[in-house]
């Protein structure tokens, strides 16, 4: 085979490999979506039975790998928190983590303490967390994790 023939063969091989990788990623994404849907359905049933204010969240890459997660302002209002910072306790599986909810205008995040909580609970992309405000005055939030099985 000539030099140009080998180059063409290499190019075609790389193109096929690229298409296969894209197909596998799309299939993985579809599978993750399906498993997250199952976890979200279970979480929705769970939260509908709670007597506390709740919200559910399917964890995207940013909440698992970055040190904060956004919190709905409607949930934070139930804590009777003013703008600024409020110390909270996150409870999960019999343990407790200190965290801080910060409000910046209309944006609210759990940032201080979130990455440790996520790491200690082995949170993964696609997992679904249900947050329940179980003690309004003391800002205690119980977190129940529904694992995305992939």
N, C-alpha and C positions, 0 to 999 in steps of 0.2 A: 504494500500500500504506500502511496506517495505521501509526502509531508502534508499536502493540502487535504488528502483523504483522511489521514489520521486526525487532523485538526477538526475536520467536519464530523468525524465519528465522536471525538471528545465533546464537541459542541452539542451534538444530538444527545449524547449520554447525559450531559449536565442538564439539558433542557428536560429530558424525561425524568431525571431525578428531582428536579425542581417541581415539576407537575405532580409527581407522586407525593412529595412533601406537602404541597398545598392541599392535595386531596386528603392526606392523613390529618392535617391540621383542621380542615373543614369537618371531617368525620369526628375528630376529637371534640371540636367545638359543639357539634350537634349532640354528641353523647353527653357532654357536660351540661348542656342546656336541658336535656331530657332528665338527667339525674337531679339537677337543681330544681326542676319543676316538681319532681317527686318530693324533694326536701321542702320546697316552698308550700306544697299542698299540706304536708304534715304539720309544718309550722303554722299555717293558717288555721287549721283545725285546733291546734293547741292554743293559739292566741284567742280564738273565739270563745274558749272556755275560761279564760282568765278573768278574774274579778278586778284586775288592775289595768291602768292605762298601758297599752302596748304599742309597739311598732316592730315590723319585721324587715329584714334586709338580707338580700342575696349578696354575698361578699364578692365584689369585683377585685381585680388585681391590686388596685390602689389601696384598698382597705386592709389587705393582707400584707402587703410589702411596704407600706408607708406608715408613718407614725400617727395617723389621725383617721377619723371617719366622720362624715357629716351626720348630723342628727336633725330630724324634722323639728322645726320651731314649735309645732303644735305639741310635741312631746315635752319639750323643754318648758313650755308655758305651764304645763301641769306640775312642774317642780316649783312653780312660783319664783322662778329665778329672774332677776333683773339682768340687764345687759352687763357683760363683763364675764367673770369667772365664777364657777361654783364647783366645789369639791364634791365628788360622788364616790360611792362604793359600787364596784361591779362584782356581783356574786355569780359564781358558776361552779357547779359540781362540788359544792361544799367549801369552796375557797373564796377569798375576797381580795380584790385589787383596788388600790387607790387610783383615782383618775380625776381629770379636770375637764369640765365642759366649758368651753369658751364661746362667747357670743360676740361677733364682730358685725354690727349692723343687723342685716337679715341672715347672716351666715352663722351657723352653730356647729361646732365640732367637739368630739371627744378627742383630745390630743395627748396631753400628759397622761401617761399610764396605758394608753391604748396599745402601743406596740408590744409591751410586756404581756398584756392580757392576751393579745392575738398569738404571740409566740408560745406562752405557757399553755394555751388551750389548743395548740396545733391547728389553728384556723387555716383553711385552704380556700382557694378561689372556688366559688360555687356553693360553699357552705351557707346555710341560712341561720341567722341569729334572730331570736325573739327577745326583745328588751321589754321588761316589765318594771314599772315604777312601783315597787312594793312598799316603800316608805317615803312618802312625799316630803315630810319635814326634814328627814335625815338624808334625803337624796340617795336612797339605796335602790340600785337597779339590778334585778335578777336577769341574767342572760342564759337562755337555753339555746344550745347549738344543735342544729339538725345537719348532720354531715352529708355532704355531697359524695355519693359513692361512685367512684370512677375507676 
